[in-house]
Amino acid sequence: ILPAALFSLSRCQPASASAAFSVFSATSAAVELGSRAFSTGKPPIVPIPLPRIHPQGRIPFAMQQTTLKVACLQLACGADKQQNIDNAAGRIREAAQMGAELVVLPECFNSPYGTKYFAEYAESVIDGQSQTCEMLSKAARDSGVFLVGGSFPERDGDQLFNTCYIFNKDGDMIARHRKIHLFDIDIPGKITFKESETLSPGEGPTVVDLSEHGGPQVRMGIGICYDIRFGELATLYRQLGCNLLVYPGAFNMVTGPAHWEMLIKARCVDTQSFGIVCSPARDETADYVAWGHTMITDPWGDTLGEADEKEAIIMSDLDLTQVITRRTNMPLWLQKRSDIYKTTSPFVQDLSSKKK
């Protein structure tokens, strides 16, 4: 059984009682995912552990492991759900055989992307009815990799969410991120899309610390697609000690060529972190045509790996000491003018305030 303290999902504790925080339902049950049982009882709400860093955001100099091999899977995602799941499982195995330690999947990898598909393809993880999570748990355990499970439509009671589940190398489900910012846009003559017609938004940020699960000193901040457009979320993740930002996403043929690369590089440079955007492969026959171009970027904004529009696995060795170098050479967090501006959140302490 997964320890309740670990299964706090987004691992975030609001500083005020009025702040929202989403947890699993109070009904206690055991859900079998693969061959492992997971508790779906309501866990205690615990705060994110304080980052093992200097308050201004620098990560420790002493690290046993200074690299992380990352694989991003740009998957073909069609109407056949089982085929999508099987394809993802095979690609996870392939990435692990290539030496990957962290594997990232794209947004909506088990279904076509579109409001008319969300209800049909949604799965109730809380009720233990999720063939997608079963596959993700088993794949992570069998391959011995950390796994950011892209996203898929999740049903929770009467609500639907666009949700990412994260697993450790033992196949344990260690975090859940529900897309915070819903994709509601109207660009006349080009594209109109409103996720809010069917989806509900998530209620908090999601931080995953790999060092808590036998991995290197990597603290991931998770977002899904449209979340990347909100720089405040990335800034919040930096304040929470993150050095890797991960965004499963599916930009389209209008927003993709215009902003996809620009946004991930901006978030990396702003926070001096590594960044990943992982897209489905392009299918010109789909209702919603994804841009593709899955990308891995370093804290300086340089591209470490990029796919084209077709199905692909891209890999990169992240040199974690680069975060230390960039944050030391250009100490932005020490130079911020909190007397003029600041990013505040109920999910993070105000480190600039002085105790009286």
FENPEHU-V604196 format. One record per residue. N is the residue number from 1. RES is the residue in three letters. PHI is phi in degrees with one decimal (* if undefined). PSI is psi as a letter, one per 40 degrees, with the letter a starting at -180 (none if undefined). OMEGA is omega in degrees with one decimal (999 if undefined). Layout:
N|RES|PHI|PSI|OMEGA + N|RES|PHI|PSI|OMEGA
This chain:
1|ILE|*|h|178.7 + 2|LEU|-68.0|h|179.0 + 3|PRO|-55.6|h|-176.1 + 4|ALA|-60.0|d|-177.7 + 5|ALA|-64.9|d|179.6 + 6|LEU|-81.0|d|-173.1 + 7|PHE|-91.7|f|176.5 + 8|SER|-93.5|e|173.7 + 9|LEU|61.5|b|-177.5 + 10|SER|-79.9|e|172.6 + 11|ARG|57.2|f|-174.6 + 12|CYS|-119.6|h|176.5 + 13|GLN|-114.9|h|176.8 + 14|PRO|-62.0|i|178.8 + 15|ALA|-75.0|d|178.3 + 16|SER|-117.5|i|-176.4 + 17|ALA|-65.8|d|-177.3 + 18|SER|-79.6|e|-178.3 + 19|ALA|-70.9|i|-176.5 + 20|ALA|-82.3|i|176.5 + 21|PHE|-152.7|h|-175.8 + 22|SER|-98.1|h|176.9 + 23|VAL|-134.1|i|177.7 + 24|PHE|-71.1|i|-178.1 + 25|SER|-65.3|i|-176.2 + 26|ALA|-73.8|e|-179.7 + 27|THR|-63.9|h|-177.3 + 28|SER|-83.9|h|179.0 + 29|ALA|-157.4|i|176.1 + 30|ALA|-113.1|h|-179.7 + 31|VAL|-107.2|h|177.6 + 32|GLU|-86.6|h|175.3 + 33|LEU|-115.5|h|-171.1 + 34|GLY|65.6|b|179.2 + 35|SER|-108.1|e|-177.6 + 36|ARG|-111.8|i|178.8 + 37|ALA|-95.2|h|179.0 + 38|PHE|-125.6|h|177.7 + 39|SER|-77.8|h|173.9 + 40|THR|-111.2|e|173.8 + 41|GLY|-68.0|i|-178.0 + 42|LYS|-68.5|h|-177.3 + 43|PRO|-84.9|i|172.4 + 44|PRO|-65.6|i|177.0 + 45|ILE|-80.8|h|-178.1 + 46|VAL|-116.5|i|179.8 + 47|PRO|-74.4|i|169.3 + 48|ILE|-61.8|h|176.7 + 49|PRO|-57.4|i|177.8 + 50|LEU|-57.7|h|179.3 + 51|PRO|-57.4|i|176.8 + 52|ARG|-81.4|f|-173.8 + 53|ILE|-143.1|i|170.6 + 54|HIS|-64.8|i|-178.5 + 55|PRO|-51.9|d|-178.6 + 56|GLN|-86.0|e|170.0 + 57|GLY|109.4|e|179.6 + 58|ARG|-85.7|i|-179.5 + 59|ILE|-88.0|i|-172.9 + 60|PRO|-65.8|i|-179.9 + 61|PHE|-78.6|d|-177.6 + 62|ALA|-90.5|h|178.2 + 63|MET|-131.8|h|179.7 + 64|GLN|-66.5|d|179.9 + 65|GLN|-119.7|h|-174.5 + 66|THR|-109.6|e|176.8 + 67|THR|-134.0|i|175.2 + 68|LEU|-142.9|h|178.3 + 69|LYS|-89.9|h|-174.9 + 70|VAL|-110.6|h|172.6 + 71|ALA|-124.0|h|175.8 + 72|CYS|-113.3|h|-175.7 + 73|LEU|-104.4|h|174.9 + 74|GLN|-91.6|h|-167.8 + 75|LEU|-102.6|i|168.9 + 76|ALA|-75.0|h|-175.3 + 77|CYS|-125.3|h|-176.5 + 78|GLY|-110.9|a|-176.1 + 79|ALA|-80.6|e|-178.8 + 80|ASP|-85.3|h|-174.3 + 81|LYS|-61.5|d|-177.8 + 82|GLN|-63.7|d|177.3 + 83|GLN|-63.7|d|177.1 + 84|ASN|-60.8|d|-179.0 + 85|ILE|-66.1|d|-179.7 + 86|ASP|-63.7|d|179.5 + 87|ASN|-63.9|d|178.4 + 88|ALA|-62.1|d|180.0 + 89|ALA|-60.7|d|179.4 + 90|GLY|-65.2|d|179.8 + 91|ARG|-70.8|d|175.3 + 92|ILE|-63.5|d|177.2 + 93|ARG|-59.5|d|-178.7 + 94|GLU|-61.9|d|179.5 + 95|ALA|-64.3|d|178.7 + 96|ALA|-63.6|d|178.4 + 97|GLN|-66.1|d|177.2 + 98|MET|-86.8|e|174.6 + 99|GLY|100.5|e|-178.3 + 100|ALA|-64.7|i|173.8 + 101|GLU|-105.2|d|175.9 + 102|LEU|-125.8|h|180.0 + 103|VAL|-118.4|h|-178.5 + 104|VAL|-120.7|h|178.5 + 105|LEU|-105.5|i|-177.6 + 106|PRO|-84.9|i|175.5 + 107|GLU|-66.9|i|176.3 + 108|CYS|48.1|f|-175.2 + 109|PHE|-80.4|e|-179.5 + 110|ASN|-101.5|e|-175.2 + 111|SER|-155.5|i|167.2 + 112|PRO|-66.3|i|178.6 + 113|TYR|-94.4|h|179.7 + 114|GLY|168.6|i|-176.2 + 115|THR|-60.5|d|-178.4 + 116|LYS|-74.7|e|-178.9 + 117|TYR|-99.2|d|-169.7 + 118|PHE|-58.3|d|-177.6 + 119|ALA|-64.3|d|-177.4 + 120|GLU|-65.3|d|-174.3 + 121|TYR|-96.9|e|-176.0 + 122|ALA|-66.3|i|178.4 + 123|GLU|-127.6|i|-179.6 + 124|SER|-98.0|g|-179.1 + 125|VAL|-65.0|d|-178.2 + 126|ILE|-59.7|d|-179.5 + 127|ASP|-86.4|e|178.1 + 128|GLY|79.1|e|-178.2 + 129|GLN|-113.2|g|-176.9 + 130|SER|-142.7|g|177.0 + 131|GLN|-67.4|d|179.0 + 132|THR|-67.9|d|178.4 + 133|CYS|-66.6|d|175.5 + 134|GLU|-59.3|d|178.9 + 135|MET|-62.9|d|-177.1 + 136|LEU|-61.9|d|179.9 + 137|SER|-62.2|d|-179.4 + 138|LYS|-65.0|d|-178.9 + 139|ALA|-65.1|d|178.8 + 140|ALA|-62.7|d|-178.3 + 141|ARG|-68.9|d|-176.9 + 142|ASP|-64.9|d|-177.6 + 143|SER|-93.0|e|179.7 + 144|GLY|66.1|f|-178.6 + 145|VAL|-125.6|i|164.4 + 146|PHE|-75.2|i|-172.5 + 147|LEU|-135.0|h|170.1 + 148|VAL|-95.1|h|-168.2 + 149|GLY|-80.9|f|176.1 + 150|GLY|49.4|b|170.1 + 151|SER|-156.3|i|173.4 + 152|PHE|-154.9|i|-179.9 + 153|PRO|-67.6|h|-178.9 + 154|GLU|-116.8|h|176.3 + 155|ARG|-103.2|h|175.7 + 156|ASP|-136.2|g|-173.9 + 157|GLY|65.5|b|180.0 + 158|ASP|-91.9|e|-175.8 + 159|GLN|-106.5|i|173.6 + 160|LEU|-116.6|i|179.1 + 161|PHE|-131.4|i|170.0 + 162|ASN|-97.9|h|-162.4 + 163|THR|-125.4|i|174.7 + 164|CYS|-114.6|h|173.8 + 165|TYR|-108.1|i|-177.7 + 166|ILE|-119.6|h|-176.1 + 167|PHE|-126.2|i|174.4 + 168|ASN|-91.3|a|-174.0 + 169|LYS|-69.0|e|176.6 + 170|ASP|-91.1|e|-178.3 + 171|GLY|83.9|e|178.2 + 172|ASP|-76.1|h|175.0 + 173|MET|-76.9|h|-171.9 + 174|ILE|-112.5|e|178.9 + 175|ALA|-164.0|i|176.3 + 176|ARG|-138.3|h|173.9 + 177|HIS|-120.9|h|173.4 + 178|ARG|-100.3|h|-176.5 + 179|LYS|-49.1|h|-174.4 + 180|ILE|-80.0|d|-175.7 + 181|HIS|-104.4|h|-178.3 + 182|LEU|-81.2|i|-173.5 + 183|PHE|-81.8|g|176.9 + 184|ASP|-116.9|h|-178.6 + 185|ILE|-136.9|i|175.7 + 186|ASP|-145.5|h|177.2 + 187|ILE|-107.8|h|-172.9 + 188|PRO|-51.3|h|177.0 + 189|GLY|82.2|e|-176.6 + 190|LYS|-127.3|d|-178.3 + 191|ILE|-157.4|h|170.6 + 192|THR|-128.3|h|-177.8 + 193|PHE|-151.2|h|-178.7 + 194|LYS|-136.6|g|177.3 + 195|GLU|-61.7|d|-176.1 + 196|SER|-65.5|e|175.9 + 197|GLU|-65.3|d|-177.5 + 198|THR|-130.0|d|-173.4 + 199|LEU|-102.0|i|170.5 + 200|SER|-105.5|i|-179.1 + 201|PRO|-83.5|i|171.7 + 202|GLY|-70.7|i|-171.4 + 203|GLU|-120.1|e|-179.5 + 204|GLY|-170.7|i|176.3 + 205|PRO|-75.3|i|-179.3 + 206|THR|-131.7|h|179.5 + 207|VAL|-120.9|h|179.0 + 208|VAL|-125.8|h|-179.6 + 209|ASP|-101.4|h|-177.4 + 210|LEU|-64.2|d|-178.9 + 211|SER|-66.8|e|176.6 + 212|GLU|-77.3|e|-176.5 + 213|HIS|-128.0|f|176.2 + 214|GLY|82.4|e|179.8 + 215|GLY|-101.0|a|179.5 + 216|PRO|-75.6|i|-179.2 + 217|GLN|-76.0|g|178.3 + 218|VAL|-123.9|h|176.9 + 219|ARG|-115.3|h|-175.4 + 220|MET|-94.9|h|167.1 + 221|GLY|-103.6|h|-172.7 + 222|ILE|-104.9|h|171.1 + 223|GLY|-138.5|i|177.1 + 224|ILE|-126.0|h|170.7 + 225|CYS|48.4|c|-173.8 + 226|TYR|-59.4|d|176.4 + 227|ASP|-55.4|d|-175.5 + 228|ILE|-67.2|d|-177.7 + 229|ARG|-74.3|e|-175.9 + 230|PHE|-106.6|g|-175.7 + 231|GLY|-62.0|d|179.4 + 232|GLU|-61.8|d|179.1 + 233|LEU|-66.0|d|177.4 + 234|ALA|-63.5|d|177.1 + 235|THR|-62.7|d|176.2 + 236|LEU|-59.9|d|178.7 + 237|TYR|-62.8|d|176.4 + 238|ARG|-62.4|d|178.3 + 239|GLN|-62.9|d|178.9 + 240|LEU|-87.9|e|172.8 + 241|GLY|89.9|e|-177.9 + 242|CYS|-75.3|i|173.5 + 243|ASN|-124.8|e|176.5 + 244|LEU|-144.5|h|176.4 + 245|LEU|-106.8|h|-175.4 + 246|VAL|-125.0|h|-178.4 + 247|TYR|-128.2|g|164.6 + 248|PRO|-61.7|h|-175.0 + 249|GLY|-154.2|i|177.8 + 250|ALA|-146.8|g|174.4 + 251|PHE|-66.8|i|-175.9 + 252|ASN|-102.6|a|-175.0 + 253|MET|-78.7|e|173.3 + 254|VAL|-98.4|d|-176.3 + 255|THR|-79.6|d|-176.8 + 256|GLY|-61.2|c|-179.0 + 257|PRO|-63.5|d|-178.3 + 258|ALA|-81.4|d|-165.7 + 259|HIS|-130.8|e|-172.9 + 260|TRP|-54.5|d|-178.9 + 261|GLU|-67.1|d|-178.9 + 262|MET|-57.8|d|-174.7 + 263|LEU|-70.3|d|-178.6 + 264|ILE|-67.3|d|178.1 + 265|LYS|-70.3|d|176.9 + 266|ALA|-63.2|d|-179.7 + 267|ARG|-65.0|d|178.9 + 268|CYS|-67.1|d|-179.5 + 269|VAL|-68.8|d|179.2 + 270|ASP|-58.9|d|-174.1 + 271|THR|-103.7|e|-177.4 + 272|GLN|53.8|f|-177.3 + 273|SER|-129.5|i|167.5 + 274|PHE|-74.2|i|180.0 + 275|GLY|-144.3|i|179.0 + 276|ILE|-134.4|h|166.1 + 277|VAL|-121.5|h|-174.0 + 278|CYS|-122.9|h|-173.3 + 279|SER|-110.1|i|164.7 + 280|PRO|-66.3|i|173.2 + 281|ALA|-70.7|i|-178.5 + 282|ARG|-78.1|h|175.0 + 283|ASP|-128.0|h|-175.1 + 284|GLU|-65.5|e|-179.2 + 285|THR|-91.3|e|-176.4 + 286|ALA|-75.7|i|175.4 + 287|ASP|-63.3|d|178.7 + 288|TYR|-116.5|h|-175.4 + 289|VAL|-97.3|h|-178.7 + 290|ALA|-78.1|i|179.7 + 291|TRP|-72.4|d|-174.3 + 292|GLY|79.8|a|176.4 + 293|HIS|59.9|f|171.6 + 294|THR|-49.2|h|-170.4 + 295|MET|-145.1|i|172.8 + 296|ILE|-119.6|h|-174.3 + 297|THR|-130.0|i|-178.8 + 298|ASP|-99.2|i|-175.5 + 299|PRO|-64.4|e|178.7 + 300|TRP|-92.6|e|-178.3 + 301|GLY|90.8|e|177.9 + 302|ASP|-80.7|i|178.5 + 303|THR|-82.2|h|178.6 + 304|LEU|-95.6|d|178.9 + 305|GLY|-170.1|i|179.4 + 306|GLU|-149.9|h|174.2 + 307|ALA|-90.9|i|169.0 + 308|ASP|-92.3|a|-177.3 + 309|GLU|-90.2|e|-173.5 + 310|LYS|-88.1|i|176.8 + 311|GLU|-57.8|h|-175.0 + 312|ALA|-164.8|i|168.3 + 313|ILE|-117.3|h|173.7 + 314|ILE|-114.1|i|-175.3 + 315|MET|-131.4|i|176.9 + 316|SER|-156.5|i|172.2 + 317|ASP|-92.1|h|178.5 + 318|LEU|-84.4|h|175.3 + 319|ASP|-87.6|g|-172.6 + 320|LEU|-65.3|d|178.5 + 321|THR|-68.9|e|179.2 + 322|GLN|-64.5|d|177.1 + 323|VAL|-62.8|d|178.5 + 324|ILE|-60.6|d|-177.7 + 325|THR|-60.3|d|-176.5 + 326|ARG|-65.8|d|-177.8 + 327|ARG|-74.5|d|176.3 + 328|THR|-81.9|d|-178.5 + 329|ASN|-68.9|d|-179.9 + 330|MET|-134.2|g|-171.0 + 331|PRO|-77.3|g|-174.8 + 332|LEU|-57.0|d|-174.8 + 333|TRP|-70.3|d|174.9 + 334|LEU|-82.8|e|-174.7 + 335|GLN|-101.9|e|-179.2 + 336|LYS|-64.7|i|-178.8 + 337|ARG|-100.2|g|-179.1 + 338|SER|-67.8|e|174.9 + 339|ASP|-76.5|e|-179.3 + 340|ILE|-110.0|d|-178.0 + 341|TYR|-151.0|i|175.4 + 342|LYS|-163.7|i|173.0 + 343|THR|-100.3|h|-179.8 + 344|THR|-112.1|i|-179.1 + 345|SER|-158.1|i|174.7 + 346|PRO|-67.9|e|-177.8 + 347|PHE|-96.8|e|-177.6 + 348|VAL|-143.2|i|176.6 + 349|GLN|-68.0|i|173.7 + 350|ASP|-85.7|g|-173.9 + 351|LEU|-72.4|e|-178.0 + 352|SER|-88.8|e|-178.0 + 353|SER|-76.7|i|-179.8 + 354|LYS|-103.2|i|177.1 + 355|LYS|-73.6|h|179.0 + 356|LYS|-97.4|none|999
